Amino acid sequence: MNTTVHTKSKITEWVNVFSQLIGRENVLSTLEDRLCYACDGSKQKHIPDVVLQPHTTQQVSHIMQFANEKKIPVYPRGAGSGLTGGAVPVEGGIVLDFTQMNRILDIIPEDLTATVEPGVVTHTLQKEVARYKLFYPPDPASAAFSTLGGNVAECSGGITGLKYGVTRDYILSLEVVLADGNIIHTGRKTLKNVTGYDLTRLFVGSEGTLGIFTQITVKLLPLPEKIQTLLAFFSSPQDAVKASNQIISNNLLPRALEFIDKSSIRCIQGYKKEIKIPSDVHAILLVDVDGREESVQTEISLVEKILTGNHTLHVISAKDNKERDILWEVRRALSPALYTIAPFKINEDICVPRSRILEMLQRIDTVCEQYPSLQIANFGHIGDGNIHVNIMYKDKSQRLLAEKAIGEILRNTVELGGTISGEHGIGNVKSEYVPVEIPLRELNIMKDIKNLLDPNGILNPGKIFQ
Ligand SMILES: Cc1cc2nc3c(=O)[nH]c(=O)nc-3n(C[C@H](O)[C@H](O)[C@H](O)COP(=O)(O)OP(=O)(O)OC[C@H]3O[C@@H](n4cnc5c(N)ncnc54)[C@H](O)[C@@H]3O)c2cc1C
């Protein structure tokens, strides 16, 4: 485990200054406290020198002015659920913990907008806006604990991406504290806005490397009246992929269209005995359709017809919300269930054009054959081409082998016109593969933007670029 990298006397000076700026109670400096901020979902460990818990934009601005002057690395952090090391303080310095800035500032139903502080948990916002019959669609599987700040920084996706898009599509304006402490406002709280360059989009997905979000205005939609779910079993992935393509080519746009492969199915069975899946099932599709009551009935029967026309072994339809929950349990069980294969996992989130999904799955199989000691399980948001490739390995000595297999999978993804990250971001975990996808000239433009906004390189150093 790497530890703090700055001298004791410097850190003592920082603690004194930050205590004056934001109050001693919001400055965490004991080893026990700092250890809690050493990791994120990527399971790396780097202990920060100090953790700060600001309550206002002004406090963030003051912190940044000092950090910039002293060239101290600053790592913004929401819930620390990121899977690519985004919030991990790889160079020590400051972790800026946003969990105390967690107020929903307004919900304006007439404008279809809400403005929040970055530490608001995604599911909290979803629940609050639902009281006004409004809907915030981006729905990462981590919505119960991840924050809006983290979602915006990673441009998180989720199961509703096919129909509703991703976080980027819902961010109207941002309040951003820049590396030098200056506060700027991007976009407007309007549903349309084309004045000037789209700075909001530049910051969305910037992984805490360009600026720090202190207020976020999101777009809302009317809450769908009804959601209906189908679970379909197939004997081959080819049939499942064909069925999913036909659903979309028949002008149907499900709220969710999820795919689960054979290896993933086997782990669910091992993990939850109550989930019974016949042994001849080699692929599963899970489909949600939403909208007004009457249109949902029509659409779900059309989807069912397409599924049964593509050699399904069995289709189960949920009659009510309780049954819907049971069907979704199959998908929810997946992440923990994978550990029944092996104790170590590398989780990739590649995305290819939908027309190349089958080819991508075949190429993953080919890579898998070259590494017989590893196991690969695939599932994901097939509707938008986003496949979660999970490489499972039995002990740490296989890590290098797993990384080699990943390199091949990512190169194949880019060859098929895809991207190495559909939703989890790059962080430091995938930075070595960025040049596989992004040509040098484009990469240099990105680096120029970074240098313009953060000339001292203090914002989340060690991320995205190598
Ligand atoms: C079980 C599980 C399921 C998941 N499912 C999904 C999924 O379905 N889809 C998906 O896209 N992701 C998923 N994730 C990944 C993760 O939850 C998302 O990336 C999420 O958006 C991270 O939010 P967070 O609050 O935890 O951010 P953190 O992990 O704390 O930080 C993530 C990044 O955001 C930056 N950041 C945080 N706050 C700010 C701020 N205020 N200003 C600027 N930068 C900031 C950090 O520096 C870091 O780079 C999952 C993770 C887990 C553990």
The ligand as an ORCA input file, in Angstrom:
! r2SCAN-3c Opt
* xyz 0 1
  C     -21.839     -2.206     -7.631
  C     -21.493     -1.120     -8.607
  C     -22.294     -0.951     -9.717
  C     -21.994      0.044    -10.646
  N     -22.801      0.207    -11.732
  C     -22.541      1.172    -12.624
  C     -23.391      1.338    -13.767
  O     -24.371      0.628    -13.957
  N     -23.075      2.317    -14.639
  C     -21.993      3.142    -14.448
  O     -21.773      4.016    -15.278
  N     -21.175      2.990    -13.386
  C     -21.422      2.045    -12.469
  N     -20.597      1.896    -11.382
  C     -19.426      2.780    -11.217
  C     -19.663      4.017    -10.293
  O     -20.703      3.793     -9.381
  C     -19.943      5.264    -11.119
  O     -18.791      5.621    -11.850
  C     -20.383      6.466    -10.275
  O     -20.748      7.531    -11.100
  C     -19.313      6.950     -9.300
  O     -19.938      7.831     -8.390
  P     -19.263      8.144     -6.992
  O     -20.091      9.160     -6.310
  O     -19.032      6.906     -6.254
  O     -17.906      8.802     -7.483
  P     -16.412      8.490     -7.027
  O     -16.071      7.084     -7.254
  O     -16.182      9.057     -5.680
  O     -15.636      9.396     -8.075
  C     -15.692      9.105     -9.438
  C     -14.989     10.210    -10.225
  O     -15.711     11.417    -10.076
  C     -14.860     12.464     -9.623
  N     -15.691     13.352     -8.820
  C     -16.482     13.008     -7.767
  N     -17.134     14.097     -7.323
  C     -16.752     15.145     -8.094
  C     -17.072     16.523     -8.119
  N     -17.905     17.084     -7.266
  N     -16.477     17.306     -9.057
  C     -15.611     16.764     -9.957
  N     -15.277     15.465     -9.972
  C     -15.848     14.666     -9.055
  C     -13.749     11.743     -8.883
  O     -12.562     12.505     -8.811
  C     -13.577     10.507     -9.717
  O     -12.750     10.767    -10.816
  C     -20.855      0.890    -10.447
  C     -20.059      0.708     -9.318
  C     -20.371     -0.276     -8.404
  C     -19.497     -0.439     -7.193
*
